[in-house]
Every structure is written in C-alpha cells, then in structure tokens.
C-alpha cells in the first residue's frame, strides 16, 4: 500500500507513543485539550515531539488572508471565545452536529473545548470559516503528525488535519461544505510549504461528510479504528491538488 511503504517515524512521532493521552478525534469532531508549554530555550535542544516555546506549528495561520471561491471570498479566522462562543455553542447543539461532535450542552462545554486548544502549544487552531464576511462554519486546523491520530496511521512530517462543521441548516446539502473543504485544503497547502498532505478522519457513519471530502479532491486511504469511532482516513495530496 502506498502510504505504508512511505512510512517515516521522526522523533516528533515517536514521542507520541509514550504519551498517555486519550484521543477524542471525531471527524468532523473535536480535539482533545492541548498540552502544557514544553521545556526548551533558544539555542537548546528541542525535546522530541515538542516545539520550542513560541514556535509556530501552523505557519502563521491568522495571516493567511482571503481566498477566492466559486461562492465568495473565504477566510479562516481564529476563534475568540468572547466573540464567538455563543455562535459555536449554538451550532454544537444542533442534533445533526451533536451526533458526531458530542459537544452539546451549556456554553461551558464548548468553552472548555475551545479553551483547551487556545491555551495549548498551537498544534490545533480553532477557526470560524467566514464567507463574504459571514461565519458559515467551524474549522479546526491541526498538526496531524503531532496529534494522537498519528498513532493510528502512517503519518508523515507536517501532515495537516481538518475538522469542520457547516453551521446553518440551510447551508447543508447544497455543496457548500465541499467548496469550503477544497478551499481550506488548498489554502493549507499554499501556506504550509513543508506540508505534502492534508488529512481528515470523518466517522464512517457520517456519509455526507465522507462524500463531501471525496468531492473536494480527497482520496479514501483506509479505514482506521480510533478510540471512539471507526473512521475513513481521507487524504488530499499536494501532488494531485491541481488535477483533483
């Protein structure tokens, strides 16, 4: 199998196997809270799998700017809890979303989920997907190679993952998710030069999500058993991004 033959295990990944962390990878699903700031100093040796304090793991995502799509101008805007909590929590309480994200309940549930990422080391960044100035969905852009997901597939350095939900019921089922998925994946590849692949792991039961990834130029790579679901590993390759 292509992915297995090209397996590489850098120090970043080896460190993950020693971490006793419970993965909550639901796709489109949430991420577990991020770890504490790692030890390290300028000029010192970086602990395997841990960034130096202040190291940017996602290449200045907040500065990526706007990308043109067939449905308007799209931008990933990093979440601010004081501004965005009410909206994101309302989306998480939609039964269709809650079935896979499992973050329904009071705003404090969503706040805890967002806060874990915002207080972490930057390997996962929660964002609003903003189309022509209007938030249309919630996105998480994360370093899949530094995530517990890397224990379950042949990760490569700088693999970047996407979780997303489309917020409005009226926006679903008409191709918007596919368009924004493609735009987001290509946005990642355009701004992360060391990233050769964008990956995702939607629940196999979430057939609309799997279909959207396929329509957005991702290929089905494998079925993956994760701690709380059986997932479809979806991959968008840089080498094929201009033809798929």
Backbone bond lengths (Angstrom), bond angles and torsions (degrees), N, CA, C in turn:
res aa  C-N    CA-C-N  psi(-1)  N-CA   C-N-CA  omega(-1)  CA-C   N-CA-C  phi
1 X - - - 1.461 - - 1.528 109.22 -
2 X 1.285 117.96 138.22 1.476 121.58 -172.09 1.518 112.23 -56.40
3 X 1.339 117.59 -49.20 1.459 119.70 -175.56 1.518 111.60 -64.95
4 X 1.331 116.99 -37.94 1.456 119.91 -178.82 1.522 111.30 -67.78
5 X 1.311 117.13 -38.97 1.459 120.21 -178.79 1.513 112.04 -65.53
6 X 1.339 116.86 -27.59 1.458 119.53 -176.42 1.527 112.16 -101.02
7 X 1.334 116.67 18.66 1.457 121.07 -179.13 1.514 111.14 -61.21
8 X 1.337 115.27 131.82 1.453 122.48 172.33 1.511 107.84 -130.27
9 X 1.302 117.53 142.23 1.456 121.38 178.99 1.513 109.73 -124.27
10 X 1.334 117.78 86.26 1.459 120.29 176.42 1.510 110.83 -70.34
11 X 1.312 115.44 171.64 1.458 120.05 -179.81 1.501 113.22 -57.06
12 X 1.355 116.33 -34.04 1.469 119.97 179.50 1.517 110.45 -56.23
13 X 1.350 116.75 -42.72 1.454 120.40 -175.41 1.524 111.58 -77.05
14 X 1.331 116.26 -39.09 1.453 118.95 -179.27 1.517 111.62 -58.04
15 X 1.336 115.72 -34.66 1.460 118.64 -179.82 1.512 111.85 -64.78
16 X 1.320 116.69 -28.55 1.458 120.01 -177.74 1.521 111.88 -64.61
17 X 1.338 117.05 -32.14 1.446 120.19 -175.64 1.532 111.19 -68.25
18 X 1.303 116.85 -18.66 1.449 119.92 178.15 1.504 113.84 -95.01
19 X 1.307 117.49 -2.33 1.456 120.54 -177.67 1.517 109.61 -89.28
20 X 1.312 116.56 132.85 1.457 121.10 178.24 1.507 108.79 -97.25
21 X 1.326 114.66 74.88 1.460 119.47 -177.90 1.513 108.61 -121.88
22 X 1.318 115.70 141.26 1.467 120.63 179.95 1.507 109.82 -90.96
23 X 1.304 115.72 122.86 1.467 120.12 -178.80 1.515 110.96 -83.14
24 X 1.341 115.38 135.98 1.458 121.15 173.75 1.515 109.63 -115.15
25 X 1.323 117.47 41.12 1.459 119.67 -175.78 1.504 110.20 -72.96
26 X 1.311 115.90 103.32 1.443 123.43 172.55 1.505 106.12 -115.62
27 X 1.315 119.19 127.90 1.457 119.14 -179.21 1.505 109.05 -128.26
28 X 1.350 117.72 116.63 1.438 117.81 4.07 1.512 109.64 -78.60
29 X 1.317 118.86 112.14 1.444 121.41 -175.29 1.492 111.22 -144.64
30 X 1.353 115.47 174.95 1.446 120.28 -171.65 1.498 113.19 -82.33
31 X 1.308 114.27 172.90 1.449 121.93 178.37 1.506 108.92 -110.13
32 X 1.329 115.19 157.50 1.445 118.17 175.45 1.527 109.70 -74.96
33 X 1.356 118.18 158.49 1.462 120.30 177.06 1.515 111.11 -57.69
34 X 1.322 115.62 145.87 1.457 120.80 -176.88 1.524 110.50 -78.17
35 X 1.330 115.54 159.92 1.454 121.30 -177.68 1.513 112.18 -78.14
36 X 1.322 114.91 178.78 1.453 120.43 179.66 1.516 109.80 -75.90
37 X 1.332 115.66 164.06 1.455 120.16 179.23 1.521 109.81 -62.22
38 X 1.309 118.68 128.13 1.456 121.79 -175.61 1.518 112.44 -73.30
39 X 1.327 114.00 159.08 1.446 119.83 175.34 1.520 109.20 -73.96
40 X 1.300 116.63 146.27 1.463 120.22 177.34 1.505 109.38 160.55
41 X 1.321 116.51 155.50 1.457 120.32 179.64 1.508 108.28 -145.31
42 X 1.316 115.12 157.83 1.460 120.09 -179.77 1.519 109.90 -55.75
43 X 1.330 115.38 126.70 1.457 120.30 179.28 1.508 113.38 88.65
44 X 1.378 117.85 -10.67 1.448 119.85 179.89 1.506 111.57 -88.36
45 X 1.317 115.25 178.39 1.455 120.38 179.32 1.510 109.57 -85.79
46 X 1.312 117.35 131.17 1.454 121.66 -179.44 1.520 109.37 -76.51
47 X 1.348 118.18 128.69 1.454 119.60 175.72 1.525 109.64 -60.61
48 X 1.347 119.04 139.93 1.469 121.37 -178.05 1.524 110.97 -55.68
49 X 1.309 115.82 133.71 1.448 120.78 177.05 1.502 115.23 77.41
50 X 1.309 117.99 2.92 1.460 121.63 -178.57 1.522 109.42 -125.69
51 X 1.318 117.28 136.56 1.461 119.15 177.30 1.525 111.08 -80.36
52 X 1.319 116.13 159.20 1.451 119.20 166.83 1.522 108.66 -63.55
53 X 1.325 118.13 150.45 1.462 118.75 172.66 1.523 110.35 -54.44
54 X 1.324 115.74 129.23 1.459 120.48 179.38 1.508 114.66 87.78
55 X 1.336 117.91 -5.84 1.456 119.67 178.83 1.529 109.76 -67.38
56 X 1.329 116.57 134.59 1.461 121.46 -178.31 1.517 109.06 -90.94
57 X 1.324 116.81 109.51 1.452 121.38 -175.15 1.520 113.11 -84.77
58 X 1.332 117.40 -12.38 1.462 120.06 -177.25 1.525 111.75 -128.64
59 X 1.313 116.91 30.93 1.465 122.58 167.11 1.525 113.69 51.65
60 X 1.328 115.81 52.61 1.470 121.86 172.18 1.525 112.04 55.96
61 X 1.307 116.41 52.56 1.466 121.18 -177.89 1.523 112.40 -52.93
62 X 1.307 117.43 -39.00 1.468 120.53 -177.40 1.519 112.64 -60.61
63 X 1.333 116.85 -18.42 1.464 120.86 -177.42 1.533 112.91 -102.85
64 X 1.319 118.06 9.11 1.458 119.91 -175.83 1.526 112.93 -68.01
65 X 1.305 117.38 -28.04 1.455 120.51 174.93 1.518 114.07 80.91
66 X 1.324 115.29 -160.69 1.459 123.50 -172.20 1.522 110.39 -96.42
67 X 1.343 115.88 144.00 1.460 121.43 174.79 1.526 107.96 -124.71
68 X 1.317 116.66 140.40 1.464 121.30 179.80 1.523 110.06 -80.57
69 X 1.328 116.74 136.98 1.463 122.58 174.14 1.522 108.38 -130.09
70 X 1.318 116.12 172.69 1.466 120.86 179.73 1.524 112.31 -67.19
71 X 1.337 116.97 -15.79 1.468 119.85 -177.66 1.523 112.55 -113.21
72 X 1.314 117.96 5.64 1.450 120.51 177.61 1.514 112.66 138.43
73 X 1.317 116.30 -174.17 1.465 122.89 -178.94 1.523 109.37 -86.88
74 X 1.323 115.46 125.31 1.458 121.50 -173.05 1.522 110.19 -115.54
75 X 1.342 115.17 143.58 1.456 120.39 179.55 1.519 110.10 -148.71
76 X 1.323 115.96 141.96 1.459 122.11 170.61 1.521 108.01 -91.32
77 X 1.318 116.33 119.92 1.466 121.91 -177.63 1.524 108.20 -115.98
78 X 1.338 118.87 112.80 1.461 120.36 179.89 1.528 112.16 -52.86
79 X 1.315 115.23 139.09 1.463 122.17 -175.58 1.525 111.15 -67.43
80 X 1.323 115.04 140.93 1.462 123.39 165.16 1.512 107.18 -117.98
81 X 1.330 116.93 121.46 1.457 120.40 -174.69 1.524 111.52 -60.17
82 X 1.333 118.27 -41.15 1.468 119.93 -177.93 1.517 112.08 -63.91
83 X 1.299 117.69 -27.92 1.462 122.38 -177.78 1.525 112.80 -95.13
84 X 1.336 117.93 -35.04 1.454 121.14 -164.10 1.523 115.46 -113.61
85 X 1.328 118.52 -8.37 1.464 120.52 -172.32 1.526 112.60 -59.33
86 X 1.317 117.53 -46.97 1.465 119.90 -175.76 1.528 111.33 -60.17
87 X 1.319 116.35 -43.75 1.458 120.39 -179.30 1.523 111.56 -65.04
88 X 1.323 116.59 -49.27 1.470 119.63 -177.16 1.520 110.44 -64.60
89 X 1.331 117.42 -40.23 1.462 120.52 178.16 1.522 111.33 -62.19
90 X 1.324 116.68 -38.06 1.470 118.76 178.44 1.524 110.51 -64.14
91 X 1.321 117.67 -38.02 1.467 120.50 176.57 1.523 110.61 -65.43
92 X 1.327 117.64 -41.32 1.460 120.99 -178.24 1.528 111.83 -65.38
93 X 1.321 117.03 -21.66 1.460 120.55 179.84 1.517 113.19 -91.39
94 X 1.306 118.23 1.35 1.453 121.53 170.90 1.537 107.21 -70.82
95 X 1.323 118.88 126.84 1.474 120.03 -175.89 1.527 113.85 -54.83
96 X 1.334 117.79 -36.38 1.470 120.08 -179.70 1.520 111.54 -66.17
97 X 1.325 116.66 -32.33 1.465 121.57 177.77 1.526 110.15 -80.54
98 X 1.325 116.14 -44.57 1.462 120.92 -175.94 1.523 112.15 -60.46
99 X 1.323 117.56 -28.96 1.459 120.59 -178.69 1.522 112.37 -60.24
100 X 1.336 117.16 -26.65 1.468 120.05 -177.67 1.525 113.22 -114.91
101 X 1.324 117.45 -29.32 1.466 119.55 -179.46 1.517 112.50 -87.66
102 X 1.319 117.17 -28.38 1.470 122.28 177.54 1.525 112.35 57.02
103 X 1.334 115.94 41.89 1.468 121.06 178.95 1.522 111.38 -124.78
104 X 1.330 116.60 24.22 1.462 119.97 176.33 1.526 109.69 -70.29
105 X 1.338 115.49 156.79 1.453 120.45 179.44 1.513 110.99 129.37
106 X 1.315 117.35 -163.77 1.464 120.21 179.74 1.524 111.68 -64.83
107 X 1.316 115.86 164.46 1.467 120.42 -178.22 1.519 112.23 -57.57
108 X 1.326 116.83 -26.53 1.464 119.64 -178.49 1.524 112.12 -62.27
109 X 1.348 117.22 -27.72 1.464 120.30 178.58 1.530 109.97 -66.12
110 X 1.320 115.69 -49.22 1.466 119.90 177.75 1.522 110.96 -66.27
111 X 1.317 117.01 -38.67 1.466 120.44 179.92 1.524 110.90 -60.25
112 X 1.315 116.75 -41.06 1.464 120.42 178.83 1.531 110.48 -64.06
113 X 1.322 115.67 -42.14 1.467 119.96 -179.98 1.530 111.38 -63.86
114 X 1.320 116.67 -45.78 1.463 120.25 179.30 1.522 111.31 -67.61
115 X 1.318 115.39 -42.87 1.461 119.93 -177.15 1.512 112.73 -61.96
116 X 1.340 117.23 -34.71 1.456 119.74 178.35 1.506 112.36 -61.10
117 X 1.324 116.71 -35.99 1.464 120.28 178.23 1.527 111.07 -77.55
118 X 1.314 116.90 -44.17 1.461 120.49 -175.96 1.521 112.10 -66.48
119 X 1.325 116.81 -27.62 1.464 120.58 179.34 1.522 112.23 -92.24
120 X 1.330 117.00 1.36 1.451 120.40 -176.03 1.510 113.27 -87.51
121 X 1.328 115.87 -159.54 1.462 121.25 -173.57 1.520 113.44 -93.87
122 X 1.330 116.74 6.39 1.462 119.80 175.36 1.505 115.19 93.79
123 X 1.333 117.59 9.64 1.462 118.38 179.23 1.525 112.13 -79.76
124 X 1.344 117.97 -10.68 1.458 122.41 174.58 1.520 108.34 -140.34
125 X 1.337 116.68 128.31 1.457 121.14 -177.99 1.524 109.30 -122.39
126 X 1.338 117.66 116.57 1.462 120.32 177.10 1.527 109.64 -79.85
127 X 1.323 115.89 137.59 1.464 121.06 -175.29 1.527 110.91 -138.54
128 X 1.318 114.88 155.12 1.452 120.65 162.75 1.522 108.07 -89.85
129 X 1.326 116.25 138.67 1.454 121.15 170.74 1.518 107.71 -91.43
130 X 1.317 116.84 109.41 1.468 122.24 -171.78 1.523 109.07 -107.31
131 X 1.319 115.82 123.16 1.459 122.32 -179.00 1.530 108.74 -116.00
132 X 1.337 116.13 117.66 1.469 121.67 -177.06 1.528 111.58 50.27
133 X 1.342 114.75 41.97 1.455 120.93 175.69 1.516 115.36 83.75
134 X 1.334 118.42 -1.51 1.467 121.85 -176.92 1.532 109.48 -114.26
135 X 1.343 119.20 125.78 1.465 120.51 176.38 1.525 110.85 -63.83
136 X 1.326 115.59 125.64 1.463 120.58 -178.53 1.528 112.91 -113.57
137 X 1.325 116.32 -15.43 1.447 118.32 -178.35 1.507 111.98 -171.77
138 X 1.325 114.09 175.22 1.455 122.71 -179.68 1.531 108.02 -113.56
139 X 1.330 116.28 132.45 1.454 122.63 -177.52 1.528 109.25 -127.79
140 X 1.308 116.48 143.90 1.457 121.94 167.82 1.516 108.29 -121.55
141 X 1.311 115.99 121.94 1.458 122.49 176.30 1.523 106.22 -105.23
142 X 1.329 117.18 124.33 1.458 118.62 -172.15 1.525 111.37 -143.12
143 X 1.319 114.54 156.90 1.458 121.50 176.76 1.531 108.72 -80.84
144 X 1.317 116.07 98.05 1.459 120.22 -177.57 1.525 111.84 -63.31
145 X 1.338 116.57 -31.08 1.467 119.34 -179.17 1.519 112.67 -72.70
146 X 1.327 117.91 -16.46 1.462 121.85 178.21 1.525 111.50 -108.91
147 X 1.300 117.18 9.65 1.455 124.21 -175.77 1.530 109.60 -102.38
148 X 1.335 118.91 156.12 1.466 119.42 174.32 1.523 113.57 -54.80
149 X 1.330 118.18 -22.43 1.465 120.99 175.01 1.523 111.48 -54.58
150 X 1.329 117.85 -31.29 1.464 121.39 -176.38 1.520 112.78 -63.51
151 X 1.331 117.14 -16.00 1.467 119.91 175.98 1.524 111.62 -72.69
152 X 1.325 116.21 -16.00 1.458 120.05 -168.10 1.525 114.35 -113.28
153 X 1.326 117.46 1.04 1.459 119.57 176.69 1.525 108.17 -152.90
154 X 1.336 118.86 162.97 1.466 120.73 -178.47 1.525 111.39 -76.00
155 X 1.314 115.85 79.89 1.460 121.33 -176.80 1.517 111.63 -67.91
156 X 1.315 114.87 151.41 1.459 122.32 174.33 1.528 108.82 -117.81
157 X 1.333 117.91 153.66 1.467 119.81 179.10 1.524 111.42 -54.72
158 X 1.317 114.79 134.07 1.465 124.28 176.29 1.527 114.26 75.04
159 X 1.335 118.87 8.14 1.458 119.20 169.85 1.533 108.67 -51.12
160 X 1.314 116.33 134.97 1.461 121.35 -177.26 1.520 109.20 -121.57
161 X 1.325 115.89 131.42 1.455 120.88 -176.22 1.520 112.66 -105.21
162 X 1.331 114.67 158.99 1.460 122.32 177.16 1.525 108.95 -130.90
163 X 1.319 116.32 131.88 1.461 123.63 162.43 1.519 106.07 -117.73
164 X 1.302 117.68 145.82 1.457 118.08 176.25 1.510 111.18 -157.07
165 X 1.317 113.76 159.24 1.458 121.64 167.39 1.518 107.57 -139.66
166 X 1.327 116.08 145.25 1.455 122.06 172.17 1.524 106.87 -92.64
167 X 1.320 116.63 124.38 1.456 120.38 -168.20 1.514 115.54 -73.91
168 X 1.311 118.13 -50.79 1.451 120.99 -173.39 1.516 112.60 -82.90
169 X 1.341 116.01 134.74 1.459 120.13 178.91 1.528 110.42 -57.80
170 X 1.321 117.30 -38.82 1.469 121.31 -178.34 1.522 112.26 -67.85
171 X 1.341 117.65 -17.67 1.461 120.96 -179.51 1.520 112.98 -88.69
172 X 1.322 116.70 -7.42 1.461 120.24 -176.56 1.524 110.98 -92.33
173 X 1.321 114.67 153.31 1.450 120.26 174.30 1.514 115.26 75.84
174 X 1.340 117.17 13.42 1.467 119.15 179.04 1.528 112.08 -129.11
175 X 1.311 116.40 17.92 1.455 120.67 174.16 1.514 115.71 91.81
176 X 1.339 117.11 -1.52 1.461 118.40 -178.85 1.532 111.20 -64.74
177 X 1.329 116.54 -41.74 1.459 119.75 179.72 1.518 112.10 -59.55
178 X 1.327 116.60 -42.11 1.460 120.60 177.81 1.521 111.36 -61.06
179 X 1.326 116.62 -45.69 1.464 120.79 -179.06 1.524 111.15 -62.24
180 X 1.324 116.75 -44.76 1.463 119.62 -177.69 1.526 111.53 -73.26
181 X 1.321 117.11 -31.63 1.466 119.95 174.74 1.516 111.05 -62.37
182 X 1.322 115.99 -48.04 1.465 119.55 179.98 1.528 110.13 -61.93
183 X 1.328 116.53 -44.27 1.465 120.28 -179.42 1.521 110.83 -62.07
184 X 1.327 116.53 -41.22 1.466 120.30 -178.87 1.522 111.13 -67.69
185 X 1.323 117.11 -45.34 1.468 119.87 -179.96 1.520 111.00 -61.50
186 X 1.318 117.24 -43.81 1.464 119.93 -179.89 1.527 111.02 -69.66
187 X 1.331 116.60 -32.33 1.469 121.46 175.98 1.532 109.58 -62.20
188 X 1.335 115.94 -43.44 1.465 120.66 177.08 1.526 110.42 -59.78
189 X 1.319 117.09 -49.39 1.462 120.61 -177.57 1.529 111.97 -64.91
190 X 1.319 116.98 -33.81 1.468 120.69 179.07 1.529 112.19 -69.05
191 X 1.327 117.57 -30.66 1.464 120.71 -173.16 1.527 113.85 -109.29
192 X 1.336 117.22 -4.03 1.462 120.15 177.41 1.530 107.50 -122.22
193 X 1.319 118.38 85.77 1.466 121.53 -172.80 1.517 114.33 -62.22
194 X 1.329 118.62 -23.82 1.455 120.29 -179.23 1.533 112.41 -89.15
195 X 1.312 116.64 -4.81 1.461 121.22 -179.05 1.527 109.40 -89.63
196 X 1.326 116.80 121.02 1.466 121.03 179.64 1.522 112.68 -98.45
197 X 1.343 116.44 -13.82 1.467 119.16 -175.99 1.522 110.19 -146.54
198 X 1.315 115.15 142.77 1.460 122.23 168.14 1.521 106.49 -107.99
199 X 1.330 116.92 132.93 1.459 120.66 -175.19 1.527 110.28 -124.39
200 X 1.319 114.45 162.60 1.464 121.34 175.48 1.517 107.49 -154.48
201 X 1.336 116.91 160.16 1.465 120.47 -178.99 1.528 110.06 -140.25
202 X 1.339 117.58 67.64 1.462 119.51 177.12 1.524 111.94 -66.34
203 X 1.300 114.99 149.59 1.463 121.29 174.74 1.526 108.68 -59.34
204 X 1.341 116.02 133.75 1.459 119.33 179.91 1.519 112.49 -59.68
205 X 1.330 117.09 -25.34 1.468 120.08 179.20 1.515 112.04 -74.41
206 X 1.324 116.49 -18.37 1.470 121.04 -176.84 1.522 108.49 -88.45
207 X 1.307 115.75 73.40 1.468 120.06 -173.68 1.534 113.32 -62.79
208 X 1.343 120.31 -35.30 1.472 117.84 176.06 1.527 112.32 -61.77
209 X 1.337 116.60 -37.21 1.457 119.95 179.35 1.522 110.85 -68.04
210 X 1.325 117.25 -45.67 1.468 120.59 178.59 1.525 110.03 -59.48
211 X 1.326 116.69 -43.01 1.462 120.64 179.92 1.521 111.21 -63.33
212 X 1.330 116.95 -38.88 1.466 120.28 179.78 1.523 110.83 -64.25
213 X 1.326 117.53 -41.29 1.467 120.07 177.76 1.527 110.97 -63.09
214 X 1.311 116.57 -43.56 1.464 119.61 179.23 1.529 110.69 -61.62
215 X 1.319 116.63 -43.04 1.465 120.73 -179.98 1.528 111.80 -67.54
216 X 1.339 116.40 -24.17 1.464 120.99 -178.82 1.524 112.72 -87.51
217 X 1.326 118.22 8.92 1.460 120.63 176.31 1.514 115.12 94.54
218 X 1.336 117.63 8.35 1.458 120.90 173.32 1.532 108.29 -83.47
219 X 1.317 115.95 152.20 1.450 120.47 173.72 1.523 109.08 -110.98
220 X 1.319 115.70 148.19 1.458 120.71 174.50 1.524 108.49 -76.12
221 X 1.336 116.68 122.61 1.459 120.99 -176.73 1.526 112.88 -101.18
222 X 1.346 116.89 -42.23 1.460 119.65 -176.60 1.519 109.40 -171.68
223 X 1.328 114.91 163.27 1.456 120.72 166.40 1.522 107.30 -91.03
224 X 1.324 115.78 137.38 1.463 120.81 -173.72 1.518 108.91 -129.02
225 X 1.330 116.48 129.31 1.460 121.03 175.44 1.518 108.99 -87.93
226 X 1.330 116.38 111.35 1.456 123.15 176.50 1.524 108.80 -103.50
227 X 1.321 118.18 167.05 1.467 119.57 -174.37 1.526 114.62 -54.54
228 X 1.330 118.27 -33.18 1.457 118.07 -175.88 1.526 113.59 -128.92
229 X 1.323 117.46 19.78 1.459 119.59 174.82 1.522 109.65 -170.12
230 X 1.317 114.40 164.48 1.466 120.81 167.52 1.518 105.77 -103.71
231 X 1.318 116.22 123.95 1.458 121.69 -169.24 1.520 111.36 -115.88
232 X 1.321 113.63 157.22 1.461 121.40 170.24 1.524 107.54 -97.38
233 X 1.317 117.56 116.27 1.458 120.26 176.98 1.524 108.26 -79.33
234 X 1.326 115.89 115.82 1.455 122.52 -178.39 1.520 108.94 -109.81
235 X 1.319 117.52 139.48 1.470 122.31 -174.67 1.527 109.61 -133.60
236 X 1.311 115.95 131.98 1.473 120.89 169.56 1.522 106.72 -114.32
237 X 1.330 116.15 114.77 1.455 122.44 -175.33 1.523 110.79 -88.98
238 X 1.323 115.59 137.83 1.460 119.49 175.40 1.536 111.09 -56.44
239 X 1.331 116.43 -41.05 1.457 120.43 -176.02 1.526 113.10 -63.22
240 X 1.340 116.04 -23.75 1.465 120.08 -178.05 1.526 112.94 -108.86
241 X 1.329 117.10 1.74 1.461 119.72 -170.84 1.515 113.26 -66.63
242 X 1.315 117.28 -23.17 1.473 119.71 -178.89 1.523 112.99 -89.67
243 X 1.339 116.18 -8.84 1.458 118.72 -178.17 1.518 113.64 -116.32
244 X 1.342 117.78 -13.00 1.461 121.70 179.00 1.519 110.61 -112.39
